[in-house]
Amino acid sequence: MNMRKLSAVAVVAAVVIAACGGTASTGGAPSASTAAATVAPGPIKIGAVLPLTGSFSASGTYFKQGYELATKEINDAGGLDVGGSKHQITLSILDDGSNGTKSRSLVEQLVTQDKVTALLGGYDTGLVEAQQAVPDQYKIPMVEGGGAASAIFTRGNKYLFGTLATIDDLGKNTMDFLKYWIDQGKLPKPLTIALVWENTDHGKDYQGAVNLAAKNTPDYFKVVLDQGFELNGSDFTSLLTQVKAANAAAFLSDAHLPDYITMHRQYTQLGLTHKFVSYGARGPDQKGRDALAAAADYLVAGLWWTPAQPDKGSQDFTAKWKAAYNVTPDWFQALSYETARVLYAGMTKAGSLDGTKIRDALASLDFSGSIVPGGHISFDPTGKPKTQIVMTQNLPGNKVSLVWPKGVAGYSDAIMPLPSK
């Protein structure tokens, strides 16, 4: 990656890799919010805690890069407009080592010791869940694009806002997509499904969406295997043996990137084939395609953004990401970039560095001109985003086709059923 092209961000963005963060003090909520509100003219401190080492380090690094790029653009344009004056942004990013306990402690450290004005969230769902109580405790707003479990938005938090449509939405879109292809006669009716899911809130959302569709439309879907697995596994042979024995027409798995790579490699080694295969949001990720090569061809994924979107904003973003990092971005990079832009837009709308005023501005924000599908990001009263899911299919030659919803700009029919390999 060409990091020299982003070197200017280091002048105003202090990125701290804190592999061993100390225990944060627990100070009271009013003091943190008041400190942020009374910052003298000068740089604004924004904080984030990400997994830059450990099992989620690849995705955490993508998020770091997205936050940095969005911040650099603001700073290069003269700074963030708050109340009619422009401020440079100082971005402090700490490493939680993919550990939830440490993640929460470091977020508290950013608030109580570093006195940040606002927070950008972590990655993945489990780490965001570890962080999520801190914003409300200290009345410091957080915008996150790395946690997609619906449970995040059912706990009464007022200072946490998400930019990812939740996994139950992703699961519903997958089932709508399958129903369409059943109606076209390309998949059998009812479609028998072998369903596996990570044993987390993320995985249970996906499981719930698939089973709800099967319950509501039993003439279309029949789940013949419904099995959980533990996150960050090293061997899925036993699980895949159950998948093989189920003799289903479709294989659906909800997995994070490391588990997807391991699972699909073993799926291929065992000689499994299905008429339809999806790993939830995994498939077009470049890290996965590099690891799996042709074995990843024809997989279908539900995504929050794809470089296959033909709109000008998405194409411009893809071009500038390639210029900065010499790689085509995935949704990780796009959503982290948009997450930072949403936070900064909320701060400008608030016209203040007061945490509660920023929170109120975010709650009523309609962020237009976004690169996410639909072009807008806004929030319901729980902080859950009002955004859309698109679906893609991997094609040979490292290509991706936009295959759902039907009629969306850039749409192409999916190849159904999947070709036998």
Secondary structure, 3 states (H helix, E strand, C coil): CCHHHHCCHHHHCCCCCCCCCCCCCCCCHHHHHHHHHCCCCCCEEEEEEECCCCCCHHHHHHHHHHHHHHHHHHHHCCCEEECCEEECEEEEEEECCCCHHHHHHHHHHHHHCCCCCEEECCCCHHHHHHHCHHHHHHCCCEEECCCCCHHHHCCCCCCEEECCCCHHHHHHHHHHHHHHHHHCCCCCCCEEEEEEEECCHHHHHHHHHHHHHHHHCCCCEEEEEEEEECCCCCCCHHHHHHHHHHCCCEEEEECCHHHHHHHHHHHHHCCCCCCEEEECCECCCHHHHHHHHHHHCCCEEEECCCCCCCCHHHHHHHHHHHHHHCCCCCHHHHHHHHHHHHHHHHHHHHCCCCHHHHHHHHHCCCEECCCCCCCEECECCCCCECCCCEEEEEECCCEEEEEECCCCCCECCCCCCCCCC
